[in-house]
Structures are given as structure tokens and as C-alpha cells.
Amino acid sequence: SMIEHVPARARPLEGWTVSHRRDIQGRMRLVTSGNAKQVLTGGTYRNQSIIVKSSSANHTRDKLGDAVHLELVYLEALRGAPGIPELLGAWREGEHVWYAVADGGRPIGVAGQPGKGSKATVLSSEFIELARHEPLKLARALLRCFRSWASAGFLLDDFKAQQFTLDGRGDVYLVDGPSLLRAFPVGAAVYRATSHHRQKNNLAPPPSDCATNADCPSTKAHHACGVAGDCEAGARGAPESAGLCRAGACVAVGPWTHVFDTASRPWLLPGVVKYAEDSAPRKVLDRVMSKARLADPAKRPTFDAMLAEVERHI
């Protein structure tokens, strides 16, 4: 496992060039300390700005299946894919694993009420500027990022703008490791390797039998948007996110759920359309979004189809 690759004297994985805190130059400062992870910025490696992360200081010991392990799985399993931050390396300090990733730029926006979602997201000036002048390129960057991890069986239900960054090249990154879906290969492999640990972020398939929507599981409130006040104005959740029973079986969440999401949040494709100055790309994106927001998951386009339509007009 990824955690087992970073004991004190382990040989680093291929592609890992940072193996200790002393490899990093500059004075780092703590910018975020949440329930699961802490984040430091200000460091550089070979003149490249980097981000350093670890489990929160109140954690006693990192284990297989916890947030640090699953984020390392996300970064390594999808290495090199668009929108996935480059994992530069990891090391142990006592009972904790620390890891360094390339800096993916500033958040595309900040939620007005993190974890609640009812206040409007404030989009970054960089996002707005790119949306004004190159809306289809920004839309392509967003969709490429989503395709990389959603199509691989990851689900982001802690769904807010500050999980995504935009760099100087116009690329978008998902910087916080998403949850796994056990019905997909990566999730299944991690579950088999860590089944004796808690599986909070490795989501099981929904029950096969149901009578009503209430019998089916929902994702986090600020992703599902199932109740008024859970999400900001203009945001909608895919029906299956709030729990959807159809023909006696619960409808699973998956890549099709995030297809809906990209077209249903003011800080994703609708935000690009809002600020685009040219009417032609607005019309292209309106067509793409209308299909992505279909209630039936089976009728929504794939990310490949959405990207093909956007790229046809670039």
C-alpha cells in the first residue's frame, strides 16, 4: 500500500523525488488545519512551488484507509492525468506520513459558508478573467479534470469550489482527495486491502431493494442539495445524490452524477457561461449543460462526449 511505501528507510516509489522535509527550501507556513489533514505552503523544490500535507496534529497514527492513505492512492493511481496534482514524494515523521505535491494555483472560488453551502460562492478573479476571454478553454479544463477522477471511480461529495484550483496555464486541479466508490476497481482494491479499517471514504454500492427514495442513501447535504438551504442559490444536485429509488432498486452515484454537477453549480460551467463575453461559446455550453442536467442518469452524456462537443468549437 501507499502508506507501507513510506516507512523511514523504504525505497521511494518511481517518480518520487522528495523524500524528506530537508529536501524542501523556504519557510513553510500552516494555511489549513482541518479534522483530517493539515496543509502548508511557502516551500519550493527545484524552484517549483509546492504544497506539503499531513494528517491533522491531533491524529495519533496514520492508518490504511484513512484520509492521508486515500489521498495518496488518488494522487498515485491517477498520476499524469489532467487535473491531478503531481505527487512529488512522501516521508514519515514519527507516526505520521507527510507528502509534497506540485502547487496547482489558487482556488477557483471560495464558498461563503464552507460545509453548509447556502451562501454564494465567490469566484476568483483568475476564473472570471479566463471565463470572459477563453470560456471554452476554461470549460475544457474543468471537464478534463472531472473526467480524470470521476471516470476512475472517485466521488467528491465534500463539494465546494475551494477543492479546485486554477494555475497560470489555465489548467484546473482537484487538490483534495475524493472518496472512492467500491463498485469501481480502485475502490474495490483498497477495500480488500483495508477492510479491517473504517471505510468512511470508500462508499459501498446502494441497496438493491427499495420502495421509496428514502430507502436509498444520499451523499453529503451540500452535494445532494436535497433540502432547501443545503446549497447556494442556483445549485442543484443530481436526483441520485439525494437518494433515488427506481423500479425497486436504488440508483447508484457515479461519473454520471458529476456530469450533472458540472452543469448545475454556479461555480462550474454555469459560472463560465455567466462571465463569457462572446455569445457563441455561451450557446455551445448551454447545449452541453442542458443534456448534462437530464434527470435520468442513463440519458446524460459522458465526459468524453461533453469534451468532444466543447473541443469541436475551440
Short mmCIF file of the C-alpha atoms (twelve columns), coordinates in Angstrom:
data_MODEL
# 
_entry.id   MODEL 
# 
loop_
_atom_site.group_PDB 
_atom_site.id 
_atom_site.type_symbol 
_atom_site.label_atom_id 
_atom_site.label_alt_id 
_atom_site.label_comp_id 
_atom_site.label_asym_id 
_atom_site.label_seq_id 
_atom_site.Cartn_x 
_atom_site.Cartn_y 
_atom_site.Cartn_z 
_atom_site.pdbx_PDB_model_num 
ATOM 1   C CA . SER A 1   0.000   0.000  0.000   1 
ATOM 2   C CA . MET A 2   0.995   3.655  -0.290  1 
ATOM 3   C CA . ILE A 3   1.412   4.009  3.493   1 
ATOM 4   C CA . GLU A 4   3.716   0.984  3.535   1 
ATOM 5   C CA . HIS A 5   5.916   2.597  0.872   1 
ATOM 6   C CA . VAL A 6   6.926   5.391  3.226   1 
ATOM 7   C CA . PRO A 7   8.484   3.840  6.357   1 
ATOM 8   C CA . ALA A 8   11.694  5.515  7.491   1 
ATOM 9   C CA . ARG A 9   14.079  3.545  5.255   1 
ATOM 10  C CA . ALA A 10  11.841  2.446  2.370   1 
ATOM 11  C CA . ARG A 11  12.889  2.888  -1.224  1 
ATOM 12  C CA . PRO A 12  10.783  5.709  -2.739  1 
ATOM 13  C CA . LEU A 13  8.323   4.896  -5.486  1 
ATOM 14  C CA . GLU A 14  9.360   5.716  -9.048  1 
ATOM 15  C CA . GLY A 15  8.540   9.362  -9.697  1 
ATOM 16  C CA . TRP A 16  9.037   10.424 -6.070  1 
ATOM 17  C CA . THR A 17  11.843  12.984 -5.883  1 
ATOM 18  C CA . VAL A 18  11.107  14.485 -2.460  1 
ATOM 19  C CA . SER A 19  11.868  12.052 0.355   1 
ATOM 20  C CA . HIS A 20  12.293  14.303 3.402   1 
ATOM 21  C CA . ARG A 21  11.391  17.735 4.706   1 
ATOM 22  C CA . ARG A 22  15.040  18.779 4.299   1 
ATOM 23  C CA . ASP A 23  14.633  18.444 0.501   1 
ATOM 24  C CA . ILE A 24  12.300  21.456 0.582   1 
ATOM 25  C CA . GLN A 25  13.581  25.033 0.512   1 
ATOM 26  C CA . GLY A 26  11.892  28.053 2.061   1 
ATOM 27  C CA . ARG A 27  9.921   28.690 5.213   1 
ATOM 28  C CA . MET A 28  6.583   26.885 5.135   1 
ATOM 29  C CA . ARG A 29  3.507   28.150 6.941   1 
ATOM 30  C CA . LEU A 30  0.332   26.398 8.015   1 
ATOM 31  C CA . VAL A 31  -2.653  27.582 5.961   1 
ATOM 32  C CA . THR A 32  -5.275  24.937 6.753   1 
ATOM 33  C CA . SER A 33  -5.802  22.575 9.660   1 
ATOM 34  C CA . GLY A 34  -8.985  20.541 9.327   1 
ATOM 35  C CA . ASN A 35  -10.370 17.461 11.004  1 
ATOM 36  C CA . ALA A 36  -8.389  15.121 8.780   1 
ATOM 37  C CA . LYS A 37  -5.418  16.992 7.256   1 
ATOM 38  C CA . GLN A 38  -3.162  19.993 7.643   1 
ATOM 39  C CA . VAL A 39  -1.736  21.943 4.696   1 
ATOM 40  C CA . LEU A 40  1.456   24.011 4.500   1 
ATOM 41  C CA . THR A 41  2.585   26.382 1.748   1 
ATOM 42  C CA . GLY A 42  5.639   28.521 1.088   1 
ATOM 43  C CA . GLY A 43  8.081   25.768 0.224   1 
ATOM 44  C CA . THR A 44  9.892   25.183 -3.056  1 
ATOM 45  C CA . TYR A 45  11.637  22.231 -4.635  1 
ATOM 46  C CA . ARG A 46  13.973  22.829 -7.574  1 
ATOM 47  C CA . ASN A 47  12.466  26.310 -7.921  1 
ATOM 48  C CA . GLN A 48  8.955   24.830 -8.128  1 
ATOM 49  C CA . SER A 49  6.312   25.990 -5.666  1 
ATOM 50  C CA . ILE A 50  4.939   23.054 -3.665  1 
ATOM 51  C CA . ILE A 51  2.265   22.187 -1.123  1 
ATOM 52  C CA . VAL A 52  3.015   19.932 1.850   1 
ATOM 53  C CA . LYS A 53  0.300   17.937 3.629   1 
ATOM 54  C CA . SER A 54  -0.066  15.583 6.568   1 
ATOM 55  C CA . SER A 55  -2.760  14.278 8.861   1 
ATOM 56  C CA . SER A 56  -4.010  16.734 11.445  1 
ATOM 57  C CA . ALA A 57  -1.849  17.227 14.507  1 
ATOM 58  C CA . ASN A 58  -4.438  15.597 16.773  1 
ATOM 59  C CA . HIS A 59  -4.203  12.271 14.907  1 
ATOM 60  C CA . THR A 60  -2.144  9.743  16.838  1 
ATOM 61  C CA . ARG A 61  -1.102  7.483  13.958  1 
ATOM 62  C CA . ASP A 62  -1.750  7.206  10.228  1 
ATOM 63  C CA . LYS A 63  -3.517  4.010  9.178   1 
ATOM 64  C CA . LEU A 64  -4.528  2.280  5.974   1 
ATOM 65  C CA . GLY A 65  -7.903  3.551  4.864   1 
ATOM 66  C CA . ASP A 66  -7.661  6.984  6.464   1 
ATOM 67  C CA . ALA A 67  -7.670  10.348 4.678   1 
ATOM 68  C CA . VAL A 68  -3.904  10.519 4.093   1 
ATOM 69  C CA . HIS A 69  -3.749  6.989  2.666   1 
ATOM 70  C CA . LEU A 70  -6.706  7.564  0.347   1 
ATOM 71  C CA . GLU A 71  -5.335  10.876 -0.923  1 
ATOM 72  C CA . LEU A 72  -2.015  9.206  -1.733  1 
ATOM 73  C CA . VAL A 73  -3.920  6.465  -3.580  1 
ATOM 74  C CA . TYR A 74  -5.778  9.152  -5.557  1 
ATOM 75  C CA . LEU A 75  -2.589  11.013 -6.463  1 
ATOM 76  C CA . GLU A 76  -0.591  7.923  -7.411  1 
ATOM 77  C CA . ALA A 77  -3.332  5.940  -9.160  1 
ATOM 78  C CA . LEU A 78  -4.125  8.883  -11.434 1 
ATOM 79  C CA . ARG A 79  -0.569  10.196 -11.812 1 
ATOM 80  C CA . GLY A 80  -0.147  12.219 -15.017 1 
ATOM 81  C CA . ALA A 81  -3.863  12.567 -15.748 1 
ATOM 82  C CA . PRO A 82  -5.215  16.074 -16.414 1 
ATOM 83  C CA . GLY A 83  -6.302  17.867 -13.275 1 
ATOM 84  C CA . ILE A 84  -4.423  15.597 -10.851 1 
ATOM 85  C CA . PRO A 85  -1.702  17.360 -8.815  1 
ATOM 86  C CA . GLU A 86  1.756   15.844 -9.243  1 
ATOM 87  C CA . LEU A 87  2.786   13.848 -6.174  1 
ATOM 88  C CA . LEU A 88  6.483   14.639 -5.646  1 
ATOM 89  C CA . GLY A 89  7.088   12.287 -2.756  1 
ATOM 90  C CA . ALA A 90  6.292   11.283 0.812   1 
ATOM 91  C CA . TRP A 91  8.119   10.553 4.043   1 
ATOM 92  C CA . ARG A 92  7.458   9.619  7.659   1 
ATOM 93  C CA . GLU A 93  7.949   11.790 10.724  1 
ATOM 94  C CA . GLY A 94  7.215   9.630  13.738  1 
ATOM 95  C CA . GLU A 95  3.764   8.082  13.313  1 
ATOM 96  C CA . HIS A 96  2.711   10.462 10.552  1 
ATOM 97  C CA . VAL A 97  3.145   10.484 6.772   1 
ATOM 98  C CA . TRP A 98  3.945   13.814 5.109   1 
ATOM 99  C CA . TYR A 99  3.766   14.333 1.359   1 
ATOM 100 C CA . ALA A 100 4.595   17.035 -1.173  1 
ATOM 101 C CA . VAL A 101 2.617   17.924 -4.291  1 
ATOM 102 C CA . ALA A 102 3.126   20.498 -7.010  1 
ATOM 103 C CA . ASP A 103 1.306   23.776 -6.393  1 
ATOM 104 C CA . GLY A 104 -1.780  23.861 -8.636  1 
ATOM 105 C CA . GLY A 105 -2.531  27.567 -8.226  1 
ATOM 106 C CA . ARG A 106 -5.257  29.434 -6.394  1 
ATOM 107 C CA . PRO A 107 -8.770  28.100 -5.617  1 
ATOM 108 C CA . ILE A 108 -11.316 28.810 -8.363  1 
ATOM 109 C CA . GLY A 109 -13.581 30.222 -5.686  1 
ATOM 110 C CA . VAL A 110 -14.453 30.240 -2.011  1 
ATOM 111 C CA . ALA A 111 -17.757 29.082 -0.586  1 
ATOM 112 C CA . GLY A 112 -19.467 31.710 1.544   1 
ATOM 113 C CA . GLN A 113 -20.233 29.159 4.246   1 
ATOM 114 C CA . PRO A 114 -17.881 26.164 3.986   1 
ATOM 115 C CA . GLY A 115 -19.576 22.892 4.812   1 
ATOM 116 C CA . LYS A 116 -23.039 24.434 4.583   1 
ATOM 117 C CA . GLY A 117 -23.195 25.728 1.039   1 
ATOM 118 C CA . SER A 118 -26.124 28.119 1.420   1 
ATOM 119 C CA . LYS A 119 -24.158 31.330 0.832   1 
ATOM 120 C CA . ALA A 120 -22.981 32.222 -2.660  1 
ATOM 121 C CA . THR A 121 -19.539 31.106 -3.809  1 
ATOM 122 C CA . VAL A 122 -17.187 33.974 -4.635  1 
ATOM 123 C CA . LEU A 123 -15.305 33.118 -7.815  1 
ATOM 124 C CA . SER A 124 -11.629 34.057 -8.145  1 
ATOM 125 C CA . SER A 125 -10.558 36.929 -10.380 1 
ATOM 126 C CA . GLU A 126 -8.483  34.445 -12.416 1 
ATOM 127 C CA . PHE A 127 -11.524 32.254 -13.076 1 
ATOM 128 C CA . ILE A 128 -13.655 35.241 -14.083 1 
ATOM 129 C CA . GLU A 129 -10.961 36.638 -16.386 1 
ATOM 130 C CA . LEU A 130 -10.456 33.314 -18.170 1 
ATOM 131 C CA . ALA A 131 -14.227 32.808 -18.439 1 
ATOM 132 C CA . ARG A 132 -14.580 36.226 -20.072 1 
ATOM 133 C CA . HIS A 133 -11.959 35.776 -22.744 1 
ATOM 134 C CA . GLU A 134 -11.473 31.999 -23.216 1 
ATOM 135 C CA . PRO A 135 -14.620 30.345 -21.891 1 
ATOM 136 C CA . LEU A 136 -14.356 27.150 -23.914 1 
ATOM 137 C CA . LYS A 137 -10.759 26.585 -22.821 1 
ATOM 138 C CA . LEU A 138 -11.801 27.014 -19.184 1 
ATOM 139 C CA . ALA A 139 -14.759 24.659 -19.729 1 
ATOM 140 C CA . ARG A 140 -12.402 22.117 -21.290 1 
ATOM 141 C CA . ALA A 141 -10.019 22.358 -18.324 1 
ATOM 142 C CA . LEU A 142 -12.883 21.797 -15.866 1 
ATOM 143 C CA . LEU A 143 -14.234 18.815 -17.791 1 
ATOM 144 C CA . ARG A 144 -10.794 17.248 -18.235 1 
ATOM 145 C CA . CYS A 145 -10.211 17.444 -14.510 1 
ATOM 146 C CA . PHE A 146 -13.597 15.900 -13.672 1 
ATOM 147 C CA . ARG A 147 -13.188 13.165 -16.267 1 
ATOM 148 C CA . SER A 148 -9.828  12.063 -14.846 1 
ATOM 149 C CA . TRP A 149 -11.069 11.150 -11.381 1 
ATOM 150 C CA . ALA A 150 -14.838 10.691 -11.778 1 
ATOM 151 C CA . SER A 151 -14.447 8.183  -14.614 1 
ATOM 152 C CA . ALA A 152 -11.932 6.236  -12.500 1 
ATOM 153 C CA . GLY A 153 -14.486 5.657  -9.749  1 
ATOM 154 C CA . PHE A 154 -13.841 8.548  -7.374  1 
ATOM 155 C CA . LEU A 155 -16.656 10.649 -5.929  1 
ATOM 156 C CA . LEU A 156 -16.318 14.136 -4.465  1 
ATOM 157 C CA . ASP A 157 -19.189 14.760 -2.084  1 
ATOM 158 C CA . ASP A 158 -17.403 17.403 0.002   1 
ATOM 159 C CA . PHE A 159 -18.369 19.503 -2.961  1 
ATOM 160 C CA . LYS A 160 -17.158 23.110 -2.896  1 
ATOM 161 C CA . ALA A 161 -15.166 25.465 -5.080  1 
ATOM 162 C CA . GLN A 162 -12.077 25.630 -2.883  1 
ATOM 163 C CA . GLN A 163 -11.384 21.966 -3.632  1 
ATOM 164 C CA . PHE A 164 -10.364 23.068 -7.150  1 
ATOM 165 C CA . THR A 165 -7.510  25.312 -8.246  1 
ATOM 166 C CA . LEU A 166 -6.595  27.130 -11.455 1 
ATOM 167 C CA . ASP A 167 -2.958  27.623 -12.435 1 
ATOM 168 C CA . GLY A 168 -1.269  30.150 -14.708 1 
ATOM 169 C CA . ARG A 169 -1.576  27.849 -17.736 1 
ATOM 170 C CA . GLY A 170 -5.340  27.616 -17.383 1 
ATOM 171 C CA . ASP A 171 -5.357  24.064 -16.004 1 
ATOM 172 C CA . VAL A 172 -7.799  23.066 -13.250 1 
ATOM 173 C CA . TYR A 173 -6.871  20.650 -10.447 1 
ATOM 174 C CA . LEU A 174 -8.801  18.760 -7.783  1 
ATOM 175 C CA . VAL A 175 -6.490  19.286 -4.809  1 
ATOM 176 C CA . ASP A 176 -8.343  17.372 -2.085  1 
ATOM 177 C CA . GLY A 177 -8.536  13.615 -2.472  1 
ATOM 178 C CA . PRO A 178 -12.109 12.451 -3.226  1 
ATOM 179 C CA . SER A 179 -13.875 9.406  -1.824  1 
ATOM 180 C CA . LEU A 180 -13.740 6.032  -3.553  1 
ATOM 181 C CA . LEU A 181 -16.639 4.066  -4.990  1 
ATOM 182 C CA . ARG A 182 -16.296 0.407  -4.082  1 
ATOM 183 C CA . ALA A 183 -18.065 -0.687 -7.282  1 
ATOM 184 C CA . PHE A 184 -15.038 0.505  -9.317  1 
ATOM 185 C CA . PRO A 185 -11.639 -1.272 -9.493  1 
ATOM 186 C CA . VAL A 186 -9.569  1.159  -7.380  1 
ATOM 187 C CA . GLY A 187 -12.197 1.317  -4.655  1 
ATOM 188 C CA . ALA A 188 -12.581 -2.454 -4.627  1 
ATOM 189 C CA . ALA A 189 -8.810  -2.974 -4.372  1 
ATOM 190 C CA . VAL A 190 -8.468  -0.513 -1.496  1 
ATOM 191 C CA . TYR A 191 -11.417 -2.096 0.290   1 
ATOM 192 C CA . ARG A 192 -9.848  -5.555 0.052   1 
ATOM 193 C CA . ALA A 193 -6.551  -4.207 1.383   1 
ATOM 194 C CA . THR A 194 -8.079  -2.232 4.246   1 
ATOM 195 C CA . SER A 195 -11.351 -3.985 5.082   1 
ATOM 196 C CA . HIS A 196 -10.377 -4.257 8.754   1 
ATOM 197 C CA . HIS A 197 -10.246 -0.464 8.985   1 
ATOM 198 C CA . ARG A 198 -13.062 2.043  8.812   1 
ATOM 199 C CA . GLN A 199 -14.308 2.638  5.300   1 
ATOM 200 C CA . LYS A 200 -15.876 6.085  5.734   1 
ATOM 201 C CA . ASN A 201 -14.471 7.327  2.414   1 
ATOM 202 C CA . ASN A 202 -14.940 4.119  0.404   1 
ATOM 203 C CA . LEU A 203 -18.618 4.087  -0.471  1 
ATOM 204 C CA . ALA A 204 -20.464 0.794  -0.855  1 
ATOM 205 C CA . PRO A 205 -22.962 0.256  -3.690  1 
ATOM 206 C CA . PRO A 206 -26.514 1.235  -2.674  1 
ATOM 207 C CA . PRO A 207 -29.071 -1.381 -1.583  1 
ATOM 208 C CA . SER A 208 -30.613 -3.335 -4.438  1 
ATOM 209 C CA . ASP A 209 -34.102 -3.218 -2.918  1 
ATOM 210 C CA . CYS A 210 -36.101 -0.088 -2.158  1 
ATOM 211 C CA . ALA A 211 -39.706 1.070  -2.006  1 
ATOM 212 C CA . THR A 212 -39.186 4.845  -1.830  1 
ATOM 213 C CA . ASN A 213 -36.377 7.355  -2.316  1 
ATOM 214 C CA . ALA A 214 -35.977 7.477  1.468   1 
ATOM 215 C CA . ASP A 215 -34.713 3.875  1.363   1 
ATOM 216 C CA . CYS A 216 -31.689 4.936  -0.703  1 
ATOM 217 C CA . PRO A 217 -28.523 6.596  0.643   1 
ATOM 218 C CA . SER A 218 -27.664 10.222 -0.082  1 
ATOM 219 C CA . THR A 219 -24.322 11.943 -0.378  1 
ATOM 220 C CA . LYS A 220 -23.349 14.887 1.847   1 
ATOM 221 C CA . ALA A 221 -26.006 17.583 2.144   1 
ATOM 222 C CA . HIS A 222 -24.017 20.271 0.325   1 
ATOM 223 C CA . HIS A 223 -23.512 17.890 -2.585  1 
ATOM 224 C CA . ALA A 224 -27.001 16.343 -2.779  1 
ATOM 225 C CA . CYS A 225 -28.853 19.673 -2.329  1 
ATOM 226 C CA . GLY A 226 -31.882 17.631 -1.270  1 
ATOM 227 C CA . VAL A 227 -33.312 20.181 1.159   1 
ATOM 228 C CA . ALA A 228 -33.765 23.932 0.750   1 
ATOM 229 C CA . GLY A 229 -30.842 25.711 2.383   1 
ATOM 230 C CA . ASP A 230 -28.341 22.902 1.855   1 
ATOM 231 C CA . CYS A 231 -26.848 24.599 -1.203  1 
ATOM 232 C CA . GLU A 232 -26.428 28.096 -2.573  1 
ATOM 233 C CA . ALA A 233 -28.991 29.675 -4.891  1 
ATOM 234 C CA . GLY A 234 -28.800 28.242 -8.411  1 
ATOM 235 C CA . ALA A 235 -27.202 24.956 -7.300  1 
ATOM 236 C CA . ARG A 236 -28.890 21.625 -7.924  1 
ATOM 237 C CA . GLY A 237 -27.924 18.094 -7.034  1 
ATOM 238 C CA . ALA A 238 -28.393 15.079 -9.251  1 
ATOM 239 C CA . PRO A 239 -31.530 13.137 -8.233  1 
ATOM 240 C CA . GLU A 240 -29.496 10.059 -7.322  1 
ATOM 241 C CA . SER A 241 -27.315 12.147 -4.954  1 
ATOM 242 C CA . ALA A 242 -30.268 12.681 -2.625  1 
ATOM 243 C CA . GLY A 243 -31.347 9.023  -2.872  1 
ATOM 244 C CA . LEU A 244 -33.299 7.736  -5.851  1 
ATOM 245 C CA . CYS A 245 -35.412 4.566  -5.975  1 
ATOM 246 C CA . ARG A 246 -36.327 3.419  -9.480  1 
ATOM 247 C CA . ALA A 247 -38.094 0.151  -10.352 1 
ATOM 248 C CA . GLY A 248 -37.447 -1.193 -6.854  1 
ATOM 249 C CA . ALA A 249 -33.682 -0.563 -6.868  1 
ATOM 250 C CA . CYS A 250 -31.568 2.359  -5.670  1 
ATOM 251 C CA . VAL A 251 -29.781 4.262  -8.451  1 
ATOM 252 C CA . ALA A 252 -26.031 4.373  -7.804  1 
ATOM 253 C CA . VAL A 253 -23.922 7.509  -7.918  1 
ATOM 254 C CA . GLY A 254 -21.009 7.529  -10.338 1 
ATOM 255 C CA . PRO A 255 -19.383 9.558  -13.127 1 
ATOM 256 C CA . TRP A 256 -22.862 10.407 -14.438 1 
ATOM 257 C CA . THR A 257 -23.555 12.175 -11.127 1 
ATOM 258 C CA . HIS A 258 -20.615 14.517 -11.591 1 
ATOM 259 C CA . VAL A 259 -21.668 15.118 -15.201 1 
ATOM 260 C CA . PHE A 260 -24.850 16.596 -13.714 1 
ATOM 261 C CA . ASP A 261 -22.829 18.529 -11.123 1 
ATOM 262 C CA . THR A 262 -20.619 20.322 -13.650 1 
ATOM 263 C CA . ALA A 263 -23.745 21.802 -15.250 1 
ATOM 264 C CA . SER A 264 -25.554 22.558 -12.002 1 
ATOM 265 C CA . ARG A 265 -23.223 24.625 -9.824  1 
ATOM 266 C CA . PRO A 266 -22.786 28.401 -10.229 1 
ATOM 267 C CA . TRP A 267 -19.019 27.978 -9.836  1 
ATOM 268 C CA . LEU A 268 -18.586 25.412 -12.617 1 
ATOM 269 C CA . LEU A 269 -19.925 25.569 -16.211 1 
ATOM 270 C CA . PRO A 270 -22.768 27.988 -15.324 1 
ATOM 271 C CA . GLY A 271 -20.116 30.340 -13.929 1 
ATOM 272 C CA . VAL A 272 -18.194 30.152 -17.193 1 
ATOM 273 C CA . VAL A 273 -21.367 30.997 -19.142 1 
ATOM 274 C CA . LYS A 274 -22.206 33.868 -16.800 1 
ATOM 275 C CA . TYR A 275 -18.966 35.713 -17.475 1 
ATOM 276 C CA . ALA A 276 -18.290 34.743 -21.125 1 
ATOM 277 C CA . GLU A 277 -18.364 37.885 -23.269 1 
ATOM 278 C CA . ASP A 278 -18.974 36.134 -26.599 1 
ATOM 279 C CA . SER A 279 -22.443 34.707 -27.228 1 
ATOM 280 C CA . ALA A 280 -21.210 31.839 -29.439 1 
ATOM 281 C CA . PRO A 281 -19.388 29.892 -26.680 1 
ATOM 282 C CA . ARG A 282 -22.276 30.615 -24.321 1 
ATOM 283 C CA . LYS A 283 -24.622 28.840 -26.737 1 
ATOM 284 C CA . VAL A 284 -22.247 25.870 -27.030 1 
ATOM 285 C CA . LEU A 285 -22.057 25.477 -23.268 1 
ATOM 286 C CA . ASP A 286 -25.800 25.958 -22.829 1 
ATOM 287 C CA . ARG A 287 -26.375 22.992 -25.163 1 
ATOM 288 C CA . VAL A 288 -23.831 20.873 -23.307 1 
ATOM 289 C CA . MET A 289 -25.329 21.747 -19.919 1 
ATOM 290 C CA . SER A 290 -28.918 21.074 -20.954 1 
ATOM 291 C CA . LYS A 291 -28.014 17.460 -21.749 1 
ATOM 292 C CA . ALA A 292 -25.863 17.043 -18.638 1 
ATOM 293 C CA . ARG A 293 -28.758 18.108 -16.399 1 
ATOM 294 C CA . LEU A 294 -31.159 15.386 -17.561 1 
ATOM 295 C CA . ALA A 295 -32.871 13.692 -14.631 1 
ATOM 296 C CA . ASP A 296 -32.235 10.180 -15.984 1 
ATOM 297 C CA . PRO A 297 -28.534 9.316  -15.456 1 
ATOM 298 C CA . ALA A 298 -28.612 6.935  -18.428 1 
ATOM 299 C CA . LYS A 299 -29.539 9.782  -20.776 1 
ATOM 300 C CA . ARG A 300 -26.769 12.157 -19.714 1 
ATOM 301 C CA . PRO A 301 -23.680 12.454 -21.906 1 
ATOM 302 C CA . THR A 302 -20.330 11.068 -20.799 1 
ATOM 303 C CA . PHE A 303 -17.430 13.374 -20.054 1 
ATOM 304 C CA . ASP A 304 -15.880 12.218 -23.335 1 
ATOM 305 C CA . ALA A 305 -18.971 13.383 -25.232 1 
ATOM 306 C CA . MET A 306 -19.081 16.708 -23.398 1 
ATOM 307 C CA . LEU A 307 -15.408 17.327 -24.118 1 
ATOM 308 C CA . ALA A 308 -15.788 16.404 -27.767 1 
ATOM 309 C CA . GLU A 309 -18.566 18.977 -28.170 1 
ATOM 310 C CA . VAL A 310 -16.571 21.708 -26.449 1 
ATOM 311 C CA . GLU A 311 -13.357 20.952 -28.352 1 
ATOM 312 C CA . ARG A 312 -15.208 20.979 -31.663 1 
ATOM 313 C CA . HIS A 313 -15.712 24.715 -31.185 1 
ATOM 314 C CA . ILE A 314 -12.249 25.692 -29.911 1 
# 
